[in-house]
Amino acid sequence: MSLETLSGQSEKAYALLQEDAEKILKLIEVQMTNLTMPQCPLYEEVLDTQMFGLSREIDFAVRLNLINEEEGKELMDKLERQLSALHESSMEQKEKSQ
Amino acid sequence: MSLETLSGQSEKAYALLQEDAEKILKLIEVQMTNLTMPQCPLYEEVLDTQMFGLSREIDFAVRLNLINEEEGKELMDKLERQLSALHESSMEQKEKSQ
């Protein structure tokens, strides 16, 4: 196995986590637009499971000292803010279309 | 940030994943003995969510080249075998006690 600095791994880890957060956001966006209502329990379950998965990845990266706890917390917080904005705009759209 | 070889990180990553698999096994063991029946949907949900979390960690470690795909697959397979043995022995115990 080749030698690599921990710092290079850190950058890669952070980029992967951002990608994964991005994927969750896209998944929820698609779900909101096409599949189910945000009030649907299935929607909540998918979201909770996905958020749990990402939190496990972040926790794992923190334990490997690839990212620090603060960075991990920010990643989760940012995704939560984005999801909540998405949820609100989807609600507004539905109200307008009624 | 200190320099560390990728190989040291790999070992640590693998050990952490094994620990996490061990934790899931313990959690399910406690649930089986004390809380709910294995037929209970809540039990299935907890197990599925936990397995999903571990699979996200493993996938993340694979993408960082910390473990290879084969090692990741083996970790999941081993845990699944252990859970299934646990499930069977719990069923046998319940049958005996009836």
N, CA and C atoms of all chains as a GROMACS GRO file, in nm:
protein
  588
    1MET      N    1   0.083  -0.121   0.000
    1MET     CA    2   0.000   0.000   0.000
    1MET      C    3   0.087   0.126   0.000
    2SER      N    4   0.050   0.221  -0.083
    2SER     CA    5   0.132   0.340  -0.098
    2SER      C    6   0.123   0.430   0.025
    3LEU      N    7   0.229   0.509   0.045
    3LEU     CA    8   0.225   0.605   0.154
    3LEU      C    9   0.145   0.727   0.111
    4GLU      N   10   0.065   0.777   0.200
    4GLU     CA   11  -0.012   0.895   0.167
    4GLU      C   12  -0.022   0.977   0.294
    5THR      N   13  -0.024   1.106   0.283
    5THR     CA   14  -0.035   1.185   0.406
    5THR      C   15  -0.179   1.184   0.454
    6LEU      N   16  -0.194   1.196   0.585
    6LEU     CA   17  -0.327   1.200   0.645
    6LEU      C   18  -0.405   1.320   0.594
    7SER      N   19  -0.332   1.426   0.563
    7SER     CA   20  -0.398   1.549   0.518
    7SER      C   21  -0.468   1.530   0.383
    8GLY      N   22  -0.405   1.454   0.292
    8GLY     CA   23  -0.470   1.424   0.164
    8GLY      C   24  -0.595   1.341   0.184
    9GLN      N   25  -0.586   1.244   0.275
    9GLN     CA   26  -0.702   1.161   0.308
    9GLN      C   27  -0.814   1.245   0.368
   10SER      N   28  -0.775   1.342   0.450
   10SER     CA   29  -0.875   1.429   0.512
   10SER      C   30  -0.956   1.503   0.408
   11GLU      N   31  -0.886   1.560   0.312
   11GLU     CA   32  -0.956   1.635   0.206
   11GLU      C   33  -1.051   1.544   0.130
   12LYS      N   34  -1.002   1.425   0.098
   12LYS     CA   35  -1.086   1.330   0.025
   12LYS      C   36  -1.208   1.291   0.109
   13ALA      N   37  -1.184   1.266   0.238
   13ALA     CA   38  -1.294   1.228   0.326
   13ALA      C   39  -1.400   1.337   0.331
   14TYR      N   40  -1.354   1.460   0.345
   14TYR     CA   41  -1.447   1.572   0.354
   14TYR      C   42  -1.527   1.587   0.224
   15ALA      N   43  -1.458   1.572   0.112
   15ALA     CA   44  -1.525   1.583  -0.018
   15ALA      C   45  -1.630   1.472  -0.034
   16LEU      N   46  -1.596   1.351   0.007
   16LEU     CA   47  -1.691   1.239  -0.002
   16LEU      C   48  -1.814   1.265   0.084
   17LEU      N   49  -1.792   1.319   0.204
   17LEU     CA   50  -1.905   1.346   0.293
   17LEU      C   51  -1.996   1.454   0.235
   18GLN      N   52  -1.934   1.555   0.175
   18GLN     CA   53  -2.014   1.660   0.111
   18GLN      C   54  -2.096   1.603  -0.004
   19GLU      N   55  -2.032   1.517  -0.083
   19GLU     CA   56  -2.102   1.449  -0.193
   19GLU      C   57  -2.222   1.371  -0.140
   20ASP      N   58  -2.202   1.300  -0.031
   20ASP     CA   59  -2.310   1.217   0.024
   20ASP      C   60  -2.424   1.303   0.076
   21ALA      N   61  -2.389   1.416   0.138
   21ALA     CA   62  -2.493   1.508   0.185
   21ALA      C   63  -2.572   1.561   0.064
   22GLU      N   64  -2.500   1.595  -0.039
   22GLU     CA   65  -2.559   1.642  -0.166
   22GLU      C   66  -2.656   1.538  -0.222
   23LYS      N   67  -2.615   1.412  -0.215
   23LYS     CA   68  -2.699   1.303  -0.268
   23LYS      C   69  -2.830   1.290  -0.190
   24ILE      N   70  -2.821   1.306  -0.058
   24ILE     CA   71  -2.942   1.298   0.025
   24ILE      C   72  -3.037   1.410  -0.014
   25LEU      N   73  -2.980   1.529  -0.030
   25LEU     CA   74  -3.061   1.645  -0.068
   25LEU      C   75  -3.132   1.619  -0.200
   26LYS      N   76  -3.060   1.565  -0.298
   26LYS     CA   77  -3.119   1.535  -0.430
   26LYS      C   78  -3.229   1.430  -0.417
   27LEU      N   79  -3.201   1.328  -0.339
   27LEU     CA   80  -3.298   1.220  -0.319
   27LEU      C   81  -3.428   1.275  -0.262
   28ILE      N   82  -3.415   1.359  -0.161
   28ILE     CA   83  -3.533   1.415  -0.095
   28ILE      C   84  -3.605   1.511  -0.190
   29GLU      N   85  -3.528   1.583  -0.270
   29GLU     CA   86  -3.586   1.674  -0.368
   29GLU      C   87  -3.672   1.595  -0.468
   30VAL      N   88  -3.617   1.487  -0.519
   30VAL     CA   89  -3.689   1.402  -0.614
   30VAL      C   90  -3.814   1.346  -0.549
   31GLN      N   91  -3.799   1.299  -0.425
   31GLN     CA   92  -3.914   1.243  -0.352
   31GLN      C   93  -4.024   1.346  -0.335
   32MET      N   94  -3.984   1.468  -0.301
   32MET     CA   95  -4.083   1.574  -0.278
   32MET      C   96  -4.156   1.610  -0.406
   33THR      N   97  -4.083   1.615  -0.515
   33THR     CA   98  -4.144   1.658  -0.640
   33THR      C   99  -4.230   1.548  -0.700
   34ASN      N  100  -4.187   1.424  -0.688
   34ASN     CA  101  -4.253   1.320  -0.766
   34ASN      C  102  -4.328   1.213  -0.690
   35LEU      N  103  -4.280   1.180  -0.574
   35LEU     CA  104  -4.332   1.055  -0.518
   35LEU      C  105  -4.435   1.071  -0.408
   36THR      N  106  -4.392   1.130  -0.299
   36THR     CA  107  -4.482   1.129  -0.184
   36THR      C  108  -4.490   1.267  -0.123
   37MET      N  109  -4.588   1.289  -0.042
   37MET     CA  110  -4.603   1.414   0.032
   37MET      C  111  -4.507   1.414   0.149
   38PRO      N  112  -4.456   1.533   0.186
   38PRO     CA  113  -4.368   1.540   0.302
   38PRO      C  114  -4.434   1.493   0.430
   39GLN      N  115  -4.568   1.490   0.434
   39GLN     CA  116  -4.634   1.442   0.556
   39GLN      C  117  -4.636   1.290   0.563
   40CYS      N  118  -4.601   1.228   0.454
   40CYS     CA  119  -4.607   1.082   0.447
   40CYS      C  120  -4.503   1.018   0.539
   41PRO      N  121  -4.544   0.920   0.620
   41PRO     CA  122  -4.448   0.855   0.712
   41PRO      C  123  -4.330   0.792   0.638
   42LEU      N  124  -4.356   0.740   0.517
   42LEU     CA  125  -4.249   0.677   0.440
   42LEU      C  126  -4.138   0.778   0.410
   43TYR      N  127  -4.181   0.900   0.376
   43TYR     CA  128  -4.086   1.006   0.348
   43TYR      C  129  -3.998   1.035   0.470
   44GLU      N  130  -4.062   1.047   0.585
   44GLU     CA  131  -3.989   1.071   0.710
   44GLU      C  132  -3.889   0.959   0.738
   45GLU      N  133  -3.934   0.838   0.709
   45GLU     CA  134  -3.849   0.722   0.738
   45GLU      C  135  -3.725   0.720   0.649
   46VAL      N  136  -3.747   0.747   0.520
   46VAL     CA  137  -3.634   0.752   0.426
   46VAL      C  138  -3.535   0.859   0.470
   47LEU      N  139  -3.589   0.976   0.503
   47LEU     CA  140  -3.503   1.087   0.545
   47LEU      C  141  -3.425   1.052   0.671
   48ASP      N  142  -3.494   1.000   0.771
   48ASP     CA  143  -3.428   0.963   0.897
   48ASP      C  144  -3.318   0.861   0.873
   49THR      N  145  -3.348   0.761   0.790
   49THR     CA  146  -3.248   0.656   0.764
   49THR      C  147  -3.127   0.714   0.694
   50GLN      N  148  -3.152   0.799   0.593
   50GLN     CA  149  -3.042   0.860   0.520
   50GLN      C  150  -2.957   0.949   0.611
   51MET      N  151  -3.023   1.027   0.696
   51MET     CA  152  -2.950   1.116   0.788
   51MET      C  153  -2.869   1.032   0.888
   52PHE      N  154  -2.927   0.922   0.932
   52PHE     CA  155  -2.855   0.833   1.023
   52PHE      C  156  -2.730   0.778   0.954
   53GLY      N  157  -2.745   0.735   0.828
   53GLY     CA  158  -2.632   0.682   0.752
   53GLY      C  159  -2.519   0.784   0.740
   54LEU      N  160  -2.555   0.907   0.707
   54LEU     CA  161  -2.453   1.012   0.695
   54LEU      C  162  -2.388   1.041   0.830
   55SER      N  163  -2.469   1.041   0.936
   55SER     CA  164  -2.412   1.069   1.068
   55SER      C  165  -2.313   0.960   1.110
   56ARG      N  166  -2.340   0.834   1.066
   56ARG     CA  167  -2.246   0.725   1.095
   56ARG      C  168  -2.115   0.746   1.018
   57GLU      N  169  -2.125   0.788   0.892
   57GLU     CA  170  -2.005   0.815   0.812
   57GLU      C  171  -1.922   0.926   0.875
   58ILE      N  172  -1.991   1.033   0.916
   58ILE     CA  173  -1.922   1.148   0.975
   58ILE      C  174  -1.855   1.108   1.106
   59ASP      N  175  -1.927   1.036   1.188
   59ASP     CA  176  -1.871   0.988   1.315
   59ASP      C  177  -1.748   0.901   1.292
   60PHE      N  178  -1.757   0.818   1.191
   60PHE     CA  179  -1.644   0.731   1.154
   60PHE      C  180  -1.523   0.815   1.113
   61ALA      N  181  -1.547   0.917   1.030
   61ALA     CA  182  -1.439   1.005   0.984
   61ALA      C  183  -1.377   1.082   1.101
   62VAL      N  184  -1.461   1.121   1.197
   62VAL     CA  185  -1.409   1.192   1.316
   62VAL      C  186  -1.321   1.099   1.398
   63ARG      N  187  -1.368   0.975   1.416
   63ARG     CA  188  -1.290   0.879   1.496
   63ARG      C  189  -1.157   0.846   1.430
   64LEU      N  190  -1.151   0.859   1.297
   64LEU     CA  191  -1.024   0.836   1.225
   64LEU      C  192  -0.941   0.963   1.215
   65ASN      N  193  -0.984   1.070   1.283
   65ASN     CA  194  -0.917   1.200   1.276
   65ASN      C  195  -0.906   1.254   1.134
   66LEU      N  196  -0.999   1.217   1.048
   66LEU     CA  197  -0.996   1.267   0.910
   66LEU      C  198  -1.064   1.404   0.902
   67ILE      N  199  -1.166   1.422   0.981
   67ILE     CA  200  -1.225   1.555   0.996
   67ILE      C  201  -1.242   1.579   1.145
   68ASN      N  202  -1.256   1.706   1.186
   68ASN     CA  203  -1.279   1.727   1.329
   68ASN      C  204  -1.429   1.734   1.358
   69GLU      N  205  -1.461   1.728   1.486
   69GLU     CA  206  -1.603   1.720   1.524
   69GLU      C  207  -1.683   1.839   1.475
   70GLU      N  208  -1.618   1.956   1.482
   70GLU     CA  209  -1.685   2.079   1.440
   70GLU      C  210  -1.723   2.073   1.291
   71GLU      N  211  -1.631   2.026   1.208
   71GLU     CA  212  -1.658   2.013   1.064
   71GLU      C  213  -1.775   1.916   1.041
   72GLY      N  214  -1.774   1.807   1.117
   72GLY     CA  215  -1.879   1.708   1.103
   72GLY      C  216  -2.015   1.765   1.140
   73LYS      N  217  -2.016   1.840   1.249
   73LYS     CA  218  -2.140   1.902   1.295
   73LYS      C  219  -2.192   2.001   1.192
   74GLU      N  220  -2.099   2.078   1.135
   74GLU     CA  221  -2.138   2.177   1.032
   74GLU      C  222  -2.198   2.111   0.910
   75LEU      N  223  -2.139   1.998   0.870
   75LEU     CA  224  -2.193   1.924   0.755
   75LEU      C  225  -2.339   1.884   0.779
   76MET      N  226  -2.364   1.828   0.897
   76MET     CA  227  -2.501   1.785   0.930
   76MET      C  228  -2.594   1.906   0.940
   77ASP      N  229  -2.547   2.011   1.007
   77ASP     CA  230  -2.631   2.130   1.025
   77ASP      C  231  -2.667   2.192   0.890
   78LYS      N  232  -2.567   2.200   0.801
   78LYS     CA  233  -2.591   2.260   0.669
   78LYS      C  234  -2.697   2.179   0.593
   79LEU      N  235  -2.682   2.048   0.596
   79LEU     CA  236  -2.780   1.963   0.526
   79LEU      C  237  -2.919   1.980   0.586
   80GLU      N  238  -2.925   1.987   0.719
   80GLU     CA  239  -3.056   2.007   0.783
   80GLU      C  240  -3.120   2.139   0.743
   81ARG      N  241  -3.038   2.245   0.734
   81ARG     CA  242  -3.091   2.375   0.690
   81ARG      C  243  -3.142   2.367   0.546
   82GLN      N  244  -3.064   2.299   0.460
   82GLN     CA  245  -3.103   2.287   0.319
   82GLN      C  246  -3.233   2.207   0.305
   83LEU      N  247  -3.244   2.101   0.382
   83LEU     CA  248  -3.364   2.018   0.376
   83LEU      C  249  -3.486   2.095   0.424
   84SER      N  250  -3.465   2.174   0.528
   84SER     CA  251  -3.575   2.249   0.582
   84SER      C  252  -3.619   2.359   0.484
   85ALA      N  253  -3.525   2.421   0.414
   85ALA     CA  254  -3.558   2.520   0.311
   85ALA      C  255  -3.635   2.455   0.196
   86LEU      N  256  -3.589   2.336   0.158
   86LEU     CA  257  -3.653   2.259   0.052
   86LEU      C  258  -3.797   2.225   0.090
   87HIS      N  259  -3.813   2.184   0.213
   87HIS     CA  260  -3.945   2.148   0.265
   87HIS      C  261  -4.039   2.268   0.261
   88GLU      N  262  -3.990   2.382   0.307
   88GLU     CA  263  -4.072   2.503   0.307
   88GLU      C  264  -4.112   2.544   0.166
   89SER      N  265  -4.016   2.542   0.074
   89SER     CA  266  -4.049   2.588  -0.061
   89SER      C  267  -4.146   2.491  -0.128
   90SER      N  268  -4.135   2.364  -0.094
   90SER     CA  269  -4.228   2.265  -0.149
   90SER      C  270  -4.369   2.288  -0.094
   91MET      N  271  -4.377   2.324   0.034
   91MET     CA  272  -4.507   2.354   0.096
   91MET      C  273  -4.571   2.477   0.031
   92GLU      N  274  -4.488   2.577   0.006
   92GLU     CA  275  -4.539   2.701  -0.056
   92GLU      C  276  -4.592   2.673  -0.197
   93GLN      N  277  -4.518   2.594  -0.270
   93GLN     CA  278  -4.561   2.558  -0.407
   93GLN      C  279  -4.697   2.488  -0.404
   94LYS      N  280  -4.711   2.396  -0.310
   94LYS     CA  281  -4.837   2.322  -0.301
   94LYS      C  282  -4.954   2.415  -0.265
   95GLU      N  283  -4.927   2.510  -0.174
   95GLU     CA  284  -5.031   2.604  -0.136
   95GLU      C  285  -5.075   2.690  -0.254
   96LYS      N  286  -4.977   2.734  -0.334
   96LYS     CA  287  -5.007   2.816  -0.451
   96LYS      C  288  -5.091   2.738  -0.553
   97SER      N  289  -5.059   2.610  -0.567
   97SER     CA  290  -5.127   2.531  -0.670
   97SER      C  291  -5.267   2.486  -0.628
   98GLN      N  292  -5.304   2.515  -0.504
   98GLN     CA  293  -5.437   2.473  -0.458
   98GLN      C  294  -5.545   2.575  -0.498
   99MET      N  295  -0.129   1.899   1.123
   99MET     CA  296  -0.169   1.757   1.128
   99MET      C  297  -0.048   1.666   1.105
  100SER      N  298  -0.035   1.566   1.188
  100SER     CA  299   0.084   1.481   1.177
  100SER      C  300   0.076   1.390   1.055
  101LEU      N  301   0.193   1.350   1.008
  101LEU     CA  302   0.197   1.255   0.897
  101LEU      C  303   0.169   1.116   0.951
  102GLU      N  304   0.089   1.045   0.876
  102GLU     CA  305   0.061   0.908   0.919
  102GLU      C  306   0.051   0.826   0.793
  103THR      N  307   0.091   0.702   0.796
  103THR     CA  308   0.080   0.621   0.675
  103THR      C  309  -0.062   0.574   0.657
  104LEU      N  310  -0.099   0.556   0.531
  104LEU     CA  311  -0.233   0.508   0.499
  104LEU      C  312  -0.257   0.372   0.562
  105SER      N  313  -0.150   0.295   0.571
  105SER     CA  314  -0.164   0.159   0.625
  105SER      C  315  -0.205   0.159   0.772
  106GLY      N  316  -0.151   0.253   0.851
  106GLY     CA  317  -0.193   0.266   0.990
  106GLY      C  318  -0.340   0.305   0.999
  107GLN      N  319  -0.381   0.396   0.913
  107GLN     CA  320  -0.521   0.437   0.908
  107GLN      C  321  -0.611   0.321   0.871
  108SER      N  322  -0.564   0.238   0.778
  108SER     CA  323  -0.641   0.121   0.736
  108SER      C  324  -0.672   0.029   0.852
  109GLU      N  325  -0.567   0.001   0.929
  109GLU     CA  326  -0.586  -0.088   1.044
  109GLU      C  327  -0.685  -0.031   1.143
  110LYS      N  328  -0.672   0.099   1.166
  110LYS     CA  329  -0.762   0.166   1.260
  110LYS      C  330  -0.905   0.162   1.206
  111ALA      N  331  -0.920   0.189   1.076
  111ALA     CA  332  -1.052   0.188   1.013
  111ALA      C  333  -1.117   0.051   1.028
  112TYR      N  334  -1.040  -0.052   1.000
  112TYR     CA  335  -1.093  -0.188   1.008
  112TYR      C  336  -1.134  -0.222   1.151
  113ALA      N  337  -1.051  -0.183   1.246
  113ALA     CA  338  -1.082  -0.210   1.386
  113ALA      C  339  -1.209  -0.137   1.429
  114LEU      N  340  -1.225  -0.012   1.385
  114LEU     CA  341  -1.346   0.064   1.418
  114LEU      C  342  -1.470  -0.002   1.360
  115LEU      N  343  -1.459  -0.051   1.236
  115LEU     CA  344  -1.574  -0.114   1.172
  115LEU      C  345  -1.612  -0.243   1.244
  116GLN      N  346  -1.510  -0.317   1.286
  116GLN     CA  347  -1.538  -0.439   1.361
  116GLN      C  348  -1.607  -0.408   1.494
  117GLU      N  349  -1.558  -0.302   1.559
  117GLU     CA  350  -1.621  -0.256   1.684
  117GLU      C  351  -1.768  -0.223   1.662
  118ASP      N  352  -1.795  -0.152   1.553
  118ASP     CA  353  -1.932  -0.108   1.525
  118ASP      C  354  -2.022  -0.228   1.496
  119ALA      N  355  -1.970  -0.326   1.424
  119ALA     CA  356  -2.046  -0.448   1.397
  119ALA      C  357  -2.078  -0.518   1.529
  120GLU      N  358  -1.977  -0.523   1.615
  120GLU     CA  359  -1.990  -0.584   1.748
  120GLU      C  360  -2.101  -0.514   1.829
  121LYS      N  361  -2.105  -0.380   1.819
  121LYS     CA  362  -2.206  -0.301   1.891
  121LYS      C  363  -2.346  -0.333   1.842
  122ILE      N  364  -2.361  -0.349   1.711
  122ILE     CA  365  -2.493  -0.383   1.656
  122ILE      C  366  -2.538  -0.518   1.710
  123LEU      N  367  -2.445  -0.612   1.710
  123LEU     CA  368  -2.476  -0.746   1.760
  123LEU      C  369  -2.522  -0.739   1.906
  124LYS      N  370  -2.450  -0.662   1.986
  124LYS     CA  371  -2.486  -0.648   2.129
  124LYS      C  372  -2.623  -0.583   2.143
  125LEU      N  373  -2.647  -0.478   2.066
  125LEU     CA  374  -2.775  -0.407   2.071
  125LEU      C  375  -2.890  -0.501   2.040
  126ILE      N  376  -2.872  -0.581   1.936
  126ILE     CA  377  -2.979  -0.672   1.895
  126ILE      C  378  -2.997  -0.782   2.000
  127GLU      N  379  -2.886  -0.824   2.058
  127GLU     CA  380  -2.891  -0.926   2.162
  127GLU      C  381  -2.973  -0.875   2.282
  128VAL      N  382  -2.945  -0.753   2.323
  128VAL     CA  383  -3.018  -0.692   2.434
  128VAL      C  384  -3.165  -0.679   2.399
  129GLN      N  385  -3.193  -0.635   2.277
  129GLN     CA  386  -3.331  -0.620   2.233
  129GLN      C  387  -3.404  -0.752   2.236
  130MET      N  388  -3.337  -0.856   2.189
  130MET     CA  389  -3.401  -0.988   2.183
  130MET      C  390  -3.431  -1.040   2.321
  131THR      N  391  -3.335  -1.021   2.413
  131THR     CA  392  -3.353  -1.077   2.546
  131THR      C  393  -3.454  -0.998   2.628
  132ASN      N  394  -3.455  -0.865   2.611
  132ASN     CA  395  -3.532  -0.784   2.705
  132ASN      C  396  -3.652  -0.710   2.650
  133LEU      N  397  -3.644  -0.665   2.529
  133LEU     CA  398  -3.743  -0.566   2.490
  133LEU      C  399  -3.856  -0.619   2.404
  134THR      N  400  -3.823  -0.664   2.285
  134THR     CA  401  -3.929  -0.698   2.191
  134THR      C  402  -3.904  -0.834   2.128
  135MET      N  403  -4.007  -0.885   2.068
  135MET     CA  404  -3.995  -1.010   1.995
  135MET      C  405  -3.930  -0.984   1.859
  136PRO      N  406  -3.854  -1.081   1.809
  136PRO     CA  407  -3.794  -1.064   1.676
  136PRO      C  408  -3.898  -1.043   1.566
  137GLN      N  409  -4.023  -1.083   1.590
  137GLN     CA  410  -4.126  -1.062   1.486
  137GLN      C  411  -4.179  -0.919   1.487
  138CYS      N  412  -4.142  -0.845   1.589
  138CYS     CA  413  -4.192  -0.709   1.603
  138CYS      C  414  -4.133  -0.618   1.495
  139PRO      N  415  -4.220  -0.540   1.428
  139PRO     CA  416  -4.171  -0.452   1.322
  139PRO      C  417  -4.066  -0.353   1.370
  140LEU      N  418  -4.079  -0.306   1.494
  140LEU     CA  419  -3.983  -0.211   1.549
  140LEU      C  420  -3.843  -0.272   1.552
  141TYR      N  421  -3.838  -0.399   1.592
  141TYR     CA  422  -3.710  -0.470   1.594
  141TYR      C  423  -3.647  -0.474   1.455
  142GLU      N  424  -3.728  -0.508   1.356
  142GLU     CA  425  -3.680  -0.514   1.218
  142GLU      C  426  -3.627  -0.378   1.174
  143GLU      N  427  -3.698  -0.274   1.214
  143GLU     CA  428  -3.662  -0.139   1.173
  143GLU      C  429  -3.529  -0.097   1.234
  144VAL      N  430  -3.513  -0.123   1.362
  144VAL     CA  431  -3.388  -0.090   1.430
  144VAL      C  432  -3.272  -0.164   1.363
  145LEU      N  433  -3.294  -0.293   1.338
  145LEU     CA  434  -3.189  -0.373   1.276
  145LEU      C  435  -3.154  -0.320   1.136
  146ASP      N  436  -3.255  -0.295   1.055
  146ASP     CA  437  -3.232  -0.244   0.920
  146ASP      C  438  -3.155  -0.112   0.922
  147THR      N  439  -3.197  -0.022   1.014
  147THR     CA  440  -3.132   0.108   1.022
  147THR      C  441  -2.987   0.093   1.064
  148GLN      N  442  -2.963   0.008   1.163
  148GLN     CA  443  -2.826  -0.014   1.210
  148GLN      C  444  -2.740  -0.076   1.100
  149MET      N  445  -2.794  -0.173   1.028
  149MET     CA  446  -2.719  -0.237   0.920
  149MET      C  447  -2.691  -0.136   0.809
  150PHE      N  448  -2.787  -0.051   0.782
  150PHE     CA  449  -2.767   0.052   0.680
  150PHE      C  450  -2.654   0.147   0.723
  151GLY      N  451  -2.655   0.187   0.850
  151GLY     CA  452  -2.550   0.275   0.902
  151GLY      C  453  -2.411   0.212   0.885
  152LEU      N  454  -2.400   0.085   0.922
  152LEU     CA  455  -2.271   0.017   0.909
  152LEU      C  456  -2.231   0.006   0.762
  153SER      N  457  -2.327  -0.023   0.676
  153SER     CA  458  -2.293  -0.036   0.534
  153SER      C  459  -2.245   0.098   0.476
  154ARG      N  460  -2.300   0.211   0.527
  154ARG     CA  461  -2.253   0.342   0.484
  154ARG      C  462  -2.110   0.366   0.530
  155GLU      N  463  -2.079   0.326   0.652
  155GLU     CA  464  -1.942   0.340   0.704
  155GLU      C  465  -1.844   0.257   0.622
  156ILE      N  466  -1.884   0.135   0.592
  156ILE     CA  467  -1.797   0.045   0.517
  156ILE      C  468  -1.774   0.100   0.377
  157ASP      N  469  -1.881   0.144   0.312
  157ASP     CA  470  -1.871   0.201   0.179
  157ASP      C  471  -1.778   0.323   0.178
  158PHE      N  472  -1.791   0.403   0.283
  158PHE     CA  473  -1.707   0.521   0.297
  158PHE      C  474  -1.559   0.480   0.310
  159ALA      N  475  -1.531   0.380   0.391
  159ALA     CA  476  -1.394   0.331   0.410
  159ALA      C  477  -1.338   0.273   0.280
  160VAL      N  478  -1.424   0.208   0.203
  160VAL     CA  479  -1.380   0.151   0.074
  160VAL      C  480  -1.344   0.264  -0.022
  161ARG      N  481  -1.430   0.367  -0.028
  161ARG     CA  482  -1.404   0.479  -0.117
  161ARG      C  483  -1.278   0.555  -0.078
  162LEU      N  484  -1.238   0.549   0.048
  162LEU     CA  485  -1.113   0.612   0.092
  162LEU      C  486  -0.993   0.518   0.080
  163ASN      N  487  -1.015   0.403   0.020
  163ASN     CA  488  -0.912   0.299   0.008
  163ASN      C  489  -0.854   0.257   0.142
  164LEU      N  490  -0.936   0.263   0.247
  164LEU     CA  491  -0.887   0.221   0.379
  164LEU      C  492  -0.905   0.071   0.397
  165ILE      N  493  -1.011   0.019   0.340
  165ILE     CA  494  -1.028  -0.126   0.334
  165ILE      C  495  -1.068  -0.159   0.190
  166ASN      N  496  -1.052  -0.283   0.149
  166ASN     CA  497  -1.097  -0.316   0.014
  166ASN      C  498  -1.239  -0.372   0.018
  167GLU      N  499  -1.299  -0.378  -0.100
  167GLU     CA  500  -1.440  -0.416  -0.108
  167GLU      C  501  -1.466  -0.554  -0.046
  168GLU      N  502  -1.371  -0.644  -0.069
  168GLU     CA  503  -1.386  -0.781  -0.019
  168GLU      C  504  -1.393  -0.781   0.134
  169GLU      N  505  -1.303  -0.706   0.197
  169GLU     CA  506  -1.302  -0.697   0.344
  169GLU      C  507  -1.434  -0.640   0.395
  170GLY      N  508  -1.484  -0.538   0.324
  170GLY     CA  509  -1.610  -0.477   0.363
  170GLY      C  510  -1.725  -0.576   0.355
  171LYS      N  511  -1.728  -0.650   0.245
  171LYS     CA  512  -1.834  -0.747   0.224
  171LYS      C  513  -1.829  -0.855   0.333
  172GLU      N  514  -1.705  -0.897   0.365
  172GLU     CA  515  -1.689  -1.000   0.469
  172GLU      C  516  -1.740  -0.953   0.606
  173LEU      N  517  -1.711  -0.826   0.637
  173LEU     CA  518  -1.759  -0.770   0.764
  173LEU      C  519  -1.911  -0.777   0.773
  174MET      N  520  -1.979  -0.736   0.664
  174MET     CA  521  -2.125  -0.738   0.662
  174MET      C  522  -2.176  -0.882   0.669
  175ASP      N  523  -2.116  -0.970   0.589
  175ASP     CA  524  -2.160  -1.110   0.586
  175ASP      C  525  -2.145  -1.175   0.723
  176LYS      N  526  -2.032  -1.149   0.787
  176LYS     CA  527  -2.007  -1.209   0.918
  176LYS      C  528  -2.114  -1.164   1.018
  177LEU      N  529  -2.142  -1.034   1.018
  177LEU     CA  530  -2.243  -0.981   1.110
  177LEU      C  531  -2.379  -1.044   1.080
  178GLU      N  532  -2.411  -1.057   0.952
  178GLU     CA  533  -2.540  -1.118   0.916
  178GLU      C  534  -2.549  -1.263   0.964
  179ARG      N  535  -2.440  -1.336   0.951
  179ARG     CA  536  -2.439  -1.474   1.001
  179ARG      C  537  -2.459  -1.477   1.152
  180GLN      N  538  -2.389  -1.386   1.222
  180GLN     CA  539  -2.399  -1.384   1.369
  180GLN      C  540  -2.540  -1.348   1.414
  181LEU      N  541  -2.601  -1.251   1.343
  181LEU     CA  542  -2.737  -1.210   1.378
  181LEU      C  543  -2.835  -1.323   1.354
  182SER      N  544  -2.812  -1.394   1.245
  182SER     CA  545  -2.904  -1.502   1.213
  182SER      C  546  -2.890  -1.617   1.313
  183ALA      N  547  -2.768  -1.644   1.360
  183ALA     CA  548  -2.748  -1.746   1.464
  183ALA      C  549  -2.814  -1.703   1.594
  184LEU      N  550  -2.802  -1.574   1.625
  184LEU     CA  551  -2.863  -1.518   1.746
  184LEU      C  552  -3.014  -1.533   1.740
  185HIS      N  553  -3.069  -1.503   1.624
  185HIS     CA  554  -3.212  -1.511   1.602
  185HIS      C  555  -3.262  -1.654   1.622
  186GLU      N  556  -3.189  -1.747   1.563
  186GLU     CA  557  -3.228  -1.888   1.575
  186GLU      C  558  -3.223  -1.936   1.719
  187SER      N  559  -3.115  -1.901   1.790
  187SER     CA  560  -3.103  -1.951   1.927
  187SER      C  561  -3.209  -1.887   2.016
  188SER      N  562  -3.246  -1.764   1.984
  188SER     CA  563  -3.352  -1.698   2.061
  188SER      C  564  -3.487  -1.765   2.036
  189MET      N  565  -3.511  -1.805   1.911
  189MET     CA  566  -3.634  -1.875   1.876
  189MET      C  567  -3.642  -2.009   1.949
  190GLU      N  568  -3.528  -2.079   1.952
  190GLU     CA  569  -3.523  -2.210   2.019
  190GLU      C  570  -3.553  -2.197   2.168
  191GLN      N  571  -3.493  -2.094   2.229
  191GLN     CA  572  -3.516  -2.068   2.372
  191GLN      C  573  -3.663  -2.046   2.400
  192LYS      N  574  -3.725  -1.965   2.315
  192LYS     CA  575  -3.866  -1.934   2.335
  192LYS      C  576  -3.954  -2.058   2.318
  193GLU      N  577  -3.917  -2.142   2.222
  193GLU     CA  578  -3.993  -2.265   2.201
  193GLU      C  579  -3.983  -2.356   2.323
  194LYS      N  580  -3.862  -2.366   2.377
  194LYS     CA  581  -3.842  -2.451   2.494
  194LYS      C  582  -3.923  -2.401   2.614
  195SER      N  583  -3.931  -2.270   2.628
  195SER     CA  584  -3.997  -2.212   2.745
  195SER      C  585  -4.149  -2.212   2.733
  196GLN      N  586  -4.200  -2.256   2.618
  196GLN     CA  587  -4.346  -2.257   2.604
  196GLN      C  588  -4.407  -2.383   2.658
   0.00000   0.00000   0.00000
